[in-house]
Amino acid sequence: MRRVALGGVLLFLVVLVAPTLNAYLKQRSDIGALREKVAQQESTVKELQKEQARWEDPAYVEQQARTRLKFVKVGEKSYTVLEPKASERSDAVARAGDPDQPWYDTIWSSMQAADVPANQRR
């Protein structure tokens, strides 16, 4: 009888303590995740403070205005060179055909490509 009573008391204590222990462990896990998040945010703040310090330098502001906004000083001329993207260049080369290919094969392949509807290409 004593063992049954002792088992009942132990079972009662386990049922009573288990949710509390579970909540404690979950909270510890949440605290660890929040500490990691705070550390990440602190590093982001440091990076943003460095960037803010750079923007306080007039030479940096001038450089950014010249680079990003294409600003020039009075009397200077600005030139912008437009280059096609790498994929556009490769498409243009592919469309131009193989230089070793005879001219009539190039015409024939372009005629075949023209027959394909636009929505079925590639």
N, CA, C and O atoms as a GROMACS GRO file, in nm:
protein
  488
    1MET      N    1   0.081  -0.119   0.000
    1MET     CA    2   0.000   0.000   0.000
    1MET      C    3   0.086   0.126   0.000
    1MET      O    4   0.052   0.225  -0.066
    2ARG      N    5   0.195   0.123   0.073
    2ARG     CA    6   0.284   0.237   0.078
    2ARG      C    7   0.343   0.266  -0.059
    2ARG      O    8   0.355   0.382  -0.100
    3ARG      N    9   0.379   0.160  -0.130
    3ARG     CA   10   0.439   0.180  -0.263
    3ARG      C   11   0.338   0.242  -0.359
    3ARG      O   12   0.374   0.327  -0.441
    4VAL      N   13   0.216   0.201  -0.350
    4VAL     CA   14   0.112   0.258  -0.436
    4VAL      C   15   0.092   0.405  -0.403
    4VAL      O   16   0.079   0.488  -0.492
    5ALA      N   17   0.090   0.438  -0.275
    5ALA     CA   18   0.073   0.576  -0.232
    5ALA      C   19   0.193   0.659  -0.276
    5ALA      O   20   0.178   0.770  -0.326
    6LEU      N   21   0.314   0.603  -0.255
    6LEU     CA   22   0.436   0.673  -0.297
    6LEU      C   23   0.438   0.691  -0.449
    6LEU      O   24   0.477   0.797  -0.497
    7GLY      N   25   0.398   0.590  -0.526
    7GLY     CA   26   0.388   0.600  -0.672
    7GLY      C   27   0.288   0.705  -0.714
    7GLY      O   28   0.311   0.780  -0.809
    8GLY      N   29   0.175   0.711  -0.643
    8GLY     CA   30   0.073   0.813  -0.673
    8GLY      C   31   0.124   0.953  -0.648
    8GLY      O   32   0.100   1.044  -0.728
    9VAL      N   33   0.195   0.971  -0.538
    9VAL     CA   34   0.252   1.102  -0.507
    9VAL      C   35   0.357   1.140  -0.610
    9VAL      O   36   0.359   1.254  -0.656
   10LEU      N   37   0.443   1.047  -0.648
   10LEU     CA   38   0.546   1.074  -0.749
   10LEU      C   39   0.482   1.107  -0.884
   10LEU      O   40   0.527   1.197  -0.955
   11LEU      N   41   0.378   1.033  -0.919
   11LEU     CA   42   0.307   1.061  -1.044
   11LEU      C   43   0.245   1.200  -1.040
   11LEU      O   44   0.249   1.274  -1.138
   12PHE      N   45   0.187   1.236  -0.926
   12PHE     CA   46   0.128   1.368  -0.910
   12PHE      C   47   0.235   1.477  -0.926
   12PHE      O   48   0.211   1.578  -0.991
   13LEU      N   49   0.353   1.455  -0.866
   13LEU     CA   50   0.461   1.552  -0.877
   13LEU      C   51   0.512   1.564  -1.021
   13LEU      O   52   0.540   1.675  -1.067
   14VAL      N   53   0.522   1.453  -1.091
   14VAL     CA   54   0.566   1.457  -1.231
   14VAL      C   55   0.466   1.533  -1.315
   14VAL      O   56   0.504   1.615  -1.399
   15VAL      N   57   0.338   1.507  -1.293
   15VAL     CA   58   0.234   1.578  -1.369
   15VAL      C   59   0.236   1.726  -1.334
   15VAL      O   60   0.210   1.810  -1.420
   16LEU      N   61   0.267   1.758  -1.211
   16LEU     CA   62   0.271   1.897  -1.167
   16LEU      C   63   0.396   1.970  -1.218
   16LEU      O   64   0.388   2.087  -1.256
   17VAL      N   65   0.509   1.902  -1.219
   17VAL     CA   66   0.637   1.966  -1.254
   17VAL      C   67   0.663   1.964  -1.406
   17VAL      O   68   0.731   2.054  -1.455
   18ALA      N   69   0.613   1.867  -1.479
   18ALA     CA   70   0.645   1.853  -1.622
   18ALA      C   71   0.608   1.976  -1.704
   18ALA      O   72   0.692   2.022  -1.781
   19PRO      N   73   0.488   2.032  -1.693
   19PRO     CA   74   0.457   2.151  -1.773
   19PRO      C   75   0.546   2.271  -1.736
   19PRO      O   76   0.585   2.349  -1.822
   20THR      N   77   0.577   2.283  -1.608
   20THR     CA   78   0.663   2.393  -1.564
   20THR      C   79   0.803   2.377  -1.622
   20THR      O   80   0.862   2.474  -1.669
   21LEU      N   81   0.855   2.256  -1.617
   21LEU     CA   82   0.987   2.229  -1.673
   21LEU      C   83   0.988   2.251  -1.824
   21LEU      O   84   1.083   2.306  -1.879
   22ASN      N   85   0.881   2.209  -1.890
   22ASN     CA   86   0.870   2.229  -2.035
   22ASN      C   87   0.868   2.378  -2.068
   22ASN      O   88   0.936   2.422  -2.161
   23ALA      N   89   0.792   2.457  -1.993
   23ALA     CA   90   0.786   2.601  -2.015
   23ALA      C   91   0.922   2.665  -1.990
   23ALA      O   92   0.964   2.755  -2.064
   24TYR      N   93   0.992   2.620  -1.887
   24TYR     CA   94   1.124   2.673  -1.856
   24TYR      C   95   1.222   2.647  -1.971
   24TYR      O   96   1.296   2.737  -2.012
   25LEU      N   97   1.223   2.525  -2.022
   25LEU     CA   98   1.314   2.491  -2.131
   25LEU      C   99   1.280   2.569  -2.258
   25LEU      O  100   1.369   2.613  -2.330
   26LYS      N  101   1.151   2.588  -2.285
   26LYS     CA  102   1.111   2.665  -2.403
   26LYS      C  103   1.153   2.810  -2.388
   26LYS      O  104   1.200   2.871  -2.485
   27GLN      N  105   1.138   2.865  -2.271
   27GLN     CA  106   1.178   3.003  -2.248
   27GLN      C  107   1.330   3.020  -2.262
   27GLN      O  108   1.376   3.121  -2.315
   28ARG      N  109   1.406   2.924  -2.216
   28ARG     CA  110   1.552   2.930  -2.231
   28ARG      C  111   1.590   2.928  -2.380
   28ARG      O  112   1.681   2.998  -2.423
   29SER      N  113   1.519   2.847  -2.455
   29SER     CA  114   1.544   2.841  -2.599
   29SER      C  115   1.509   2.974  -2.665
   29SER      O  116   1.584   3.023  -2.749
   30ASP      N  117   1.396   3.032  -2.626
   30ASP     CA  118   1.355   3.162  -2.680
   30ASP      C  119   1.456   3.271  -2.644
   30ASP      O  120   1.486   3.357  -2.726
   31ILE      N  121   1.506   3.267  -2.523
   31ILE     CA  122   1.605   3.367  -2.479
   31ILE      C  123   1.732   3.355  -2.563
   31ILE      O  124   1.790   3.456  -2.603
   32GLY      N  125   1.775   3.233  -2.590
   32GLY     CA  126   1.893   3.214  -2.674
   32GLY      C  127   1.873   3.268  -2.815
   32GLY      O  128   1.961   3.332  -2.872
   33ALA      N  129   1.755   3.242  -2.872
   33ALA     CA  130   1.725   3.293  -3.006
   33ALA      C  131   1.721   3.445  -3.006
   33ALA      O  132   1.770   3.509  -3.100
   34LEU      N  133   1.663   3.504  -2.904
   34LEU     CA  134   1.656   3.650  -2.896
   34LEU      C  135   1.794   3.712  -2.878
   34LEU      O  136   1.822   3.819  -2.932
   35ARG      N  137   1.881   3.646  -2.803
   35ARG     CA  138   2.018   3.697  -2.787
   35ARG      C  139   2.092   3.697  -2.920
   35ARG      O  140   2.165   3.791  -2.951
   36GLU      N  141   2.073   3.592  -2.999
   36GLU     CA  142   2.134   3.587  -3.131
   36GLU      C  143   2.081   3.699  -3.220
   36GLU      O  144   2.156   3.762  -3.294
   37LYS      N  145   1.951   3.722  -3.211
   37LYS     CA  146   1.889   3.827  -3.292
   37LYS      C  147   1.942   3.964  -3.251
   37LYS      O  148   1.969   4.049  -3.337
   38VAL      N  149   1.957   3.986  -3.121
   38VAL     CA  150   2.010   4.113  -3.072
   38VAL      C  151   2.153   4.133  -3.119
   38VAL      O  152   2.190   4.243  -3.160
   39ALA      N  153   2.233   4.027  -3.115
   39ALA     CA  154   2.372   4.038  -3.160
   39ALA      C  155   2.376   4.072  -3.310
   39ALA      O  156   2.458   4.154  -3.352
   40GLN      N  157   2.290   4.010  -3.388
   40GLN     CA  158   2.285   4.039  -3.531
   40GLN      C  159   2.242   4.184  -3.555
   40GLN      O  160   2.298   4.253  -3.640
   41GLN      N  161   2.143   4.229  -3.481
   41GLN     CA  162   2.096   4.366  -3.498
   41GLN      C  163   2.202   4.467  -3.455
   41GLN      O  164   2.214   4.573  -3.515
   42GLU      N  165   2.279   4.435  -3.351
   42GLU     CA  166   2.386   4.524  -3.308
   42GLU      C  167   2.493   4.537  -3.417
   42GLU      O  168   2.545   4.646  -3.440
   43SER      N  169   2.525   4.426  -3.483
   43SER     CA  170   2.624   4.434  -3.591
   43SER      C  171   2.568   4.514  -3.708
   43SER      O  172   2.642   4.588  -3.772
   44THR      N  173   2.438   4.502  -3.735
   44THR     CA  174   2.376   4.581  -3.841
   44THR      C  175   2.380   4.729  -3.806
   44THR      O  176   2.407   4.813  -3.892
   45VAL      N  177   2.354   4.762  -3.680
   45VAL     CA  178   2.359   4.901  -3.637
   45VAL      C  179   2.500   4.956  -3.653
   45VAL      O  180   2.517   5.070  -3.697
   46LYS      N  181   2.601   4.878  -3.619
   46LYS     CA  182   2.740   4.924  -3.635
   46LYS      C  183   2.772   4.951  -3.782
   46LYS      O  184   2.836   5.050  -3.814
   47GLU      N  185   2.727   4.862  -3.870
   47GLU     CA  186   2.750   4.882  -4.013
   47GLU      C  187   2.680   5.009  -4.062
   47GLU      O  188   2.737   5.086  -4.139
   48LEU      N  189   2.558   5.030  -4.016
   48LEU     CA  190   2.484   5.150  -4.057
   48LEU      C  191   2.548   5.277  -4.002
   48LEU      O  192   2.546   5.381  -4.068
   49GLN      N  193   2.603   5.269  -3.882
   49GLN     CA  194   2.673   5.386  -3.825
   49GLN      C  195   2.799   5.418  -3.905
   49GLN      O  196   2.831   5.535  -3.925
   50LYS      N  197   2.870   5.314  -3.951
   50LYS     CA  198   2.987   5.337  -4.035
   50LYS      C  199   2.946   5.404  -4.166
   50LYS      O  200   3.011   5.497  -4.212
   51GLU      N  201   2.836   5.355  -4.226
   51GLU     CA  202   2.788   5.414  -4.350
   51GLU      C  203   2.745   5.558  -4.328
   51GLU      O  204   2.771   5.644  -4.412
   52GLN      N  205   2.680   5.585  -4.216
   52GLN     CA  206   2.638   5.721  -4.186
   52GLN      C  207   2.760   5.812  -4.172
   52GLN      O  208   2.759   5.926  -4.219
   53ALA      N  209   2.865   5.762  -4.109
   53ALA     CA  210   2.988   5.841  -4.095
   53ALA      C  211   3.049   5.870  -4.232
   53ALA      O  212   3.102   5.979  -4.255
   54ARG      N  213   3.042   5.773  -4.324
   54ARG     CA  214   3.094   5.797  -4.459
   54ARG      C  215   3.015   5.908  -4.529
   54ARG      O  216   3.073   5.990  -4.599
   55TRP      N  217   2.883   5.909  -4.509
   55TRP     CA  218   2.800   6.009  -4.576
   55TRP      C  219   2.823   6.149  -4.520
   55TRP      O  220   2.784   6.247  -4.583
   56GLU      N  221   2.884   6.160  -4.404
   56GLU     CA  222   2.915   6.291  -4.349
   56GLU      C  223   3.039   6.351  -4.412
   56GLU      O  224   3.066   6.470  -4.393
   57ASP      N  225   3.116   6.273  -4.487
   57ASP     CA  226   3.235   6.321  -4.556
   57ASP      C  227   3.194   6.381  -4.691
   57ASP      O  228   3.136   6.310  -4.774
   58PRO      N  229   3.221   6.510  -4.716
   58PRO     CA  230   3.180   6.573  -4.841
   58PRO      C  231   3.242   6.508  -4.965
   58PRO      O  232   3.179   6.505  -5.071
   59ALA      N  233   3.363   6.456  -4.954
   59ALA     CA  234   3.426   6.390  -5.068
   59ALA      C  235   3.351   6.264  -5.107
   59ALA      O  236   3.336   6.234  -5.226
   60TYR      N  237   3.303   6.188  -5.008
   60TYR     CA  238   3.226   6.067  -5.035
   60TYR      C  239   3.093   6.102  -5.100
   60TYR      O  240   3.048   6.034  -5.192
   61VAL      N  241   3.029   6.207  -5.051
   61VAL     CA  242   2.901   6.250  -5.108
   61VAL      C  243   2.920   6.290  -5.253
   61VAL      O  244   2.839   6.256  -5.339
   62GLU      N  245   3.027   6.363  -5.281
   62GLU     CA  246   3.055   6.404  -5.419
   62GLU      C  247   3.079   6.282  -5.508
   62GLU      O  248   3.028   6.275  -5.620
   63GLN      N  249   3.157   6.187  -5.458
   63GLN     CA  250   3.185   6.066  -5.536
   63GLN      C  251   3.057   5.989  -5.566
   63GLN      O  252   3.037   5.942  -5.678
   64GLN      N  253   2.970   5.976  -5.466
   64GLN     CA  254   2.844   5.904  -5.487
   64GLN      C  255   2.753   5.978  -5.585
   64GLN      O  256   2.685   5.915  -5.666
   65ALA      N  257   2.752   6.111  -5.578
   65ALA     CA  258   2.671   6.189  -5.672
   65ALA      C  259   2.723   6.171  -5.814
   65ALA      O  260   2.644   6.161  -5.908
   66ARG      N  261   2.853   6.168  -5.830
   66ARG     CA  262   2.910   6.147  -5.963
   66ARG      C  263   2.881   6.006  -6.015
   66ARG      O  264   2.847   5.988  -6.132
   67THR      N  265   2.894   5.906  -5.928
   67THR     CA  266   2.877   5.768  -5.969
   67THR      C  267   2.731   5.731  -5.990
   67THR      O  268   2.693   5.681  -6.096
   68ARG      N  269   2.650   5.757  -5.890
   68ARG     CA  270   2.510   5.712  -5.894
   68ARG      C  271   2.420   5.802  -5.977
   68ARG      O  272   2.333   5.753  -6.049
   69LEU      N  273   2.440   5.932  -5.966
   69LEU     CA  274   2.348   6.026  -6.029
   69LEU      C  275   2.405   6.088  -6.156
   69LEU      O  276   2.339   6.167  -6.223
   70LYS      N  277   2.529   6.051  -6.190
   70LYS     CA  278   2.595   6.103  -6.310
   70LYS      C  279   2.610   6.255  -6.305
   70LYS      O  280   2.603   6.320  -6.409
   71PHE      N  281   2.630   6.311  -6.187
   71PHE     CA  282   2.652   6.454  -6.175
   71PHE      C  283   2.792   6.488  -6.224
   71PHE      O  284   2.885   6.409  -6.207
   72VAL      N  285   2.807   6.604  -6.284
   72VAL     CA  286   2.939   6.653  -6.327
   72VAL      C  287   2.952   6.797  -6.282
   72VAL      O  288   2.853   6.866  -6.256
   73LYS      N  289   3.076   6.842  -6.274
   73LYS     CA  290   3.101   6.981  -6.239
   73LYS      C  291   3.086   7.066  -6.364
   73LYS      O  292   3.087   7.015  -6.476
   74VAL      N  293   3.073   7.195  -6.344
   74VAL     CA  294   3.059   7.288  -6.455
   74VAL      C  295   3.182   7.277  -6.544
   74VAL      O  296   3.295   7.284  -6.496
   75GLY      N  297   3.158   7.261  -6.672
   75GLY     CA  298   3.267   7.252  -6.769
   75GLY      C  299   3.310   7.110  -6.801
   75GLY      O  300   3.382   7.089  -6.899
   76GLU      N  301   3.269   7.012  -6.722
   76GLU     CA  302   3.303   6.874  -6.749
   76GLU      C  303   3.199   6.813  -6.841
   76GLU      O  304   3.084   6.858  -6.847
   77LYS      N  305   3.240   6.710  -6.914
   77LYS     CA  306   3.147   6.638  -7.000
   77LYS      C  307   3.136   6.495  -6.948
   77LYS      O  308   3.234   6.435  -6.906
   78SER      N  309   3.016   6.443  -6.952
   78SER     CA  310   2.992   6.308  -6.903
   78SER      C  311   2.963   6.216  -7.020
   78SER      O  312   2.884   6.249  -7.108
   79TYR      N  313   3.028   6.102  -7.020
   79TYR     CA  314   3.006   6.002  -7.123
   79TYR      C  315   2.961   5.873  -7.056
   79TYR      O  316   3.016   5.833  -6.954
   80THR      N  317   2.862   5.809  -7.114
   80THR     CA  318   2.813   5.681  -7.063
   80THR      C  319   2.825   5.579  -7.175
   80THR      O  320   2.768   5.597  -7.282
   81VAL      N  321   2.899   5.473  -7.148
   81VAL     CA  322   2.917   5.366  -7.246
   81VAL      C  323   2.816   5.257  -7.214
   81VAL      O  324   2.812   5.204  -7.103
   82LEU      N  325   2.735   5.224  -7.313
   82LEU     CA  326   2.634   5.121  -7.294
   82LEU      C  327   2.685   4.992  -7.356
   82LEU      O  328   2.716   4.987  -7.475
   83GLU      N  329   2.694   4.888  -7.275
   83GLU     CA  330   2.736   4.757  -7.322
   83GLU      C  331   2.621   4.660  -7.300
   83GLU      O  332   2.555   4.664  -7.196
   84PRO      N  333   2.596   4.575  -7.398
   84PRO     CA  334   2.490   4.476  -7.375
   84PRO      C  335   2.532   4.379  -7.265
   84PRO      O  336   2.651   4.357  -7.242
   85LYS      N  337   2.434   4.323  -7.200
   85LYS     CA  338   2.463   4.223  -7.097
   85LYS      C  339   2.524   4.100  -7.162
   85LYS      O  340   2.512   4.079  -7.282
   86ALA      N  341   2.589   4.019  -7.082
   86ALA     CA  342   2.658   3.900  -7.133
   86ALA      C  343   2.562   3.807  -7.205
   86ALA      O  344   2.596   3.751  -7.310
   87SER      N  345   2.440   3.790  -7.151
   87SER     CA  346   2.344   3.700  -7.215
   87SER      C  347   2.297   3.757  -7.348
   87SER      O  348   2.276   3.682  -7.443
   88GLU      N  349   2.282   3.890  -7.355
   88GLU     CA  350   2.241   3.952  -7.482
   88GLU      C  351   2.351   3.937  -7.586
   88GLU      O  352   2.323   3.914  -7.704
   89ARG      N  353   2.478   3.951  -7.542
   89ARG     CA  354   2.589   3.935  -7.636
   89ARG      C  355   2.594   3.794  -7.691
   89ARG      O  356   2.616   3.775  -7.811
   90SER      N  357   2.575   3.694  -7.604
   90SER     CA  358   2.581   3.556  -7.651
   90SER      C  359   2.465   3.526  -7.745
   90SER      O  360   2.480   3.449  -7.840
   91ASP      N  361   2.347   3.586  -7.718
   91ASP     CA  362   2.234   3.568  -7.810
   91ASP      C  363   2.263   3.630  -7.945
   91ASP      O  364   2.231   3.573  -8.049
   92ALA      N  365   2.324   3.748  -7.944
   92ALA     CA  366   2.356   3.815  -8.070
   92ALA      C  367   2.458   3.734  -8.150
   92ALA      O  368   2.448   3.723  -8.272
   93VAL      N  369   2.555   3.678  -8.080
   93VAL     CA  370   2.655   3.595  -8.149
   93VAL      C  371   2.590   3.469  -8.204
   93VAL      O  372   2.621   3.427  -8.315
   94ALA      N  373   2.499   3.409  -8.128
   94ALA     CA  374   2.430   3.288  -8.174
   94ALA      C  375   2.344   3.319  -8.295
   94ALA      O  376   2.336   3.239  -8.388
   95ARG      N  377   2.280   3.435  -8.295
   95ARG     CA  378   2.197   3.472  -8.409
   95ARG      C  379   2.281   3.502  -8.532
   95ARG      O  380   2.238   3.479  -8.645
   96ALA      N  381   2.401   3.554  -8.508
   96ALA     CA  382   2.486   3.589  -8.623
   96ALA      C  383   2.531   3.464  -8.696
   96ALA      O  384   2.562   3.470  -8.815
   97GLY      N  385   2.534   3.353  -8.627
   97GLY     CA  386   2.571   3.228  -8.692
   97GLY      C  387   2.720   3.201  -8.684
   97GLY      O  388   2.798   3.285  -8.639
   98ASP      N  389   2.755   3.086  -8.729
   98ASP     CA  390   2.894   3.042  -8.729
   98ASP      C  391   2.962   3.100  -8.853
   98ASP      O  392   2.911   3.084  -8.964
   99PRO      N  393   3.076   3.169  -8.836
   99PRO     CA  394   3.142   3.228  -8.953
   99PRO      C  395   3.192   3.121  -9.052
   99PRO      O  396   3.212   3.151  -9.170
  100ASP      N  397   3.211   2.999  -9.005
  100ASP     CA  398   3.256   2.892  -9.095
  100ASP      C  399   3.139   2.831  -9.172
  100ASP      O  400   3.160   2.753  -9.265
  101GLN      N  401   3.018   2.865  -9.134
  101GLN     CA  402   2.899   2.810  -9.197
  101GLN      C  403   2.874   2.885  -9.329
  101GLN      O  404   2.891   3.007  -9.335
  102PRO      N  405   2.836   2.814  -9.434
  102PRO     CA  406   2.808   2.883  -9.562
  102PRO      C  407   2.691   2.980  -9.548
  102PRO      O  408   2.606   2.963  -9.461
  103TRP      N  409   2.689   3.082  -9.633
  103TRP     CA  410   2.588   3.186  -9.623
  103TRP      C  411   2.447   3.131  -9.641
  103TRP      O  412   2.354   3.179  -9.576
  104TYR      N  413   2.430   3.033  -9.726
  104TYR     CA  414   2.296   2.980  -9.750
  104TYR      C  415   2.245   2.901  -9.631
  104TYR      O  416   2.124   2.897  -9.608
  105ASP      N  417   2.334   2.838  -9.554
  105ASP     CA  418   2.290   2.771  -9.430
  105ASP      C  419   2.244   2.874  -9.326
  105ASP      O  420   2.150   2.850  -9.252
  106THR      N  421   2.312   2.986  -9.323
  106THR     CA  422   2.274   3.092  -9.230
  106THR      C  423   2.135   3.145  -9.264
  106THR      O  424   2.051   3.166  -9.176
  107ILE      N  425   2.110   3.166  -9.395
  107ILE     CA  426   1.979   3.214  -9.438
  107ILE      C  427   1.872   3.111  -9.406
  107ILE      O  428   1.764   3.144  -9.358
  108TRP      N  429   1.903   2.984  -9.434
  108TRP     CA  430   1.805   2.877  -9.410
  108TRP      C  431   1.771   2.867  -9.260
  108TRP      O  432   1.654   2.851  -9.224
  109SER      N  433   1.871   2.876  -9.173
  109SER     CA  434   1.844   2.866  -9.030
  109SER      C  435   1.766   2.988  -8.981
  109SER      O  436   1.683   2.975  -8.891
  110SER      N  437   1.791   3.105  -9.040
  110SER     CA  438   1.713   3.222  -8.998
  110SER      C  439   1.570   3.211  -9.046
  110SER      O  440   1.478   3.257  -8.978
  111MET      N  441   1.548   3.151  -9.163
  111MET     CA  442   1.411   3.132  -9.211
  111MET      C  443   1.336   3.032  -9.122
  111MET      O  444   1.218   3.051  -9.092
  112GLN      N  445   1.405   2.928  -9.080
  112GLN     CA  446   1.342   2.831  -8.991
  112GLN      C  447   1.308   2.895  -8.856
  112GLN      O  448   1.203   2.868  -8.799
  113ALA      N  449   1.398   2.981  -8.807
  113ALA     CA  450   1.372   3.049  -8.678
  113ALA      C  451   1.256   3.144  -8.692
  113ALA      O  452   1.180   3.163  -8.596
  114ALA      N  453   1.239   3.205  -8.809
  114ALA     CA  454   1.129   3.299  -8.829
  114ALA      C  455   0.995   3.227  -8.834
  114ALA      O  456   0.892   3.288  -8.804
  115ASP      N  457   0.994   3.101  -8.870
  115ASP     CA  458   0.870   3.026  -8.874
  115ASP      C  459   0.818   2.985  -8.737
  115ASP      O  460   0.699   2.955  -8.722
  116VAL      N  461   0.904   2.985  -8.638
  116VAL     CA  462   0.864   2.944  -8.504
  116VAL      C  463   0.793   3.061  -8.436
  116VAL      O  464   0.849   3.171  -8.432
  117PRO      N  465   0.673   3.042  -8.383
  117PRO     CA  466   0.603   3.151  -8.314
  117PRO      C  467   0.685   3.200  -8.194
  117PRO      O  468   0.762   3.124  -8.136
  118ALA      N  469   0.667   3.327  -8.160
  118ALA     CA  470   0.747   3.390  -8.054
  118ALA      C  471   0.728   3.320  -7.919
  118ALA      O  472   0.822   3.311  -7.841
  119ASN      N  473   0.608   3.272  -7.890
  119ASN     CA  474   0.583   3.211  -7.759
  119ASN      C  475   0.642   3.071  -7.748
  119ASN      O  476   0.644   3.014  -7.638
  120GLN      N  477   0.690   3.013  -7.859
  120GLN     CA  478   0.747   2.877  -7.855
  120GLN      C  479   0.900   2.881  -7.861
  120GLN      O  480   0.964   2.776  -7.855
  121ARG      N  481   0.958   2.997  -7.874
  121ARG     CA  482   1.105   3.008  -7.878
  121ARG      C  483   1.160   2.990  -7.738
  121ARG      O  484   1.111   3.051  -7.643
  122ARG      N  485   1.260   2.908  -7.728
  122ARG     CA  486   1.332   2.879  -7.603
  122ARG      C  487   1.237   2.854  -7.495
  122ARG      O  488   1.277   2.828  -7.382
   0.00000   0.00000   0.00000
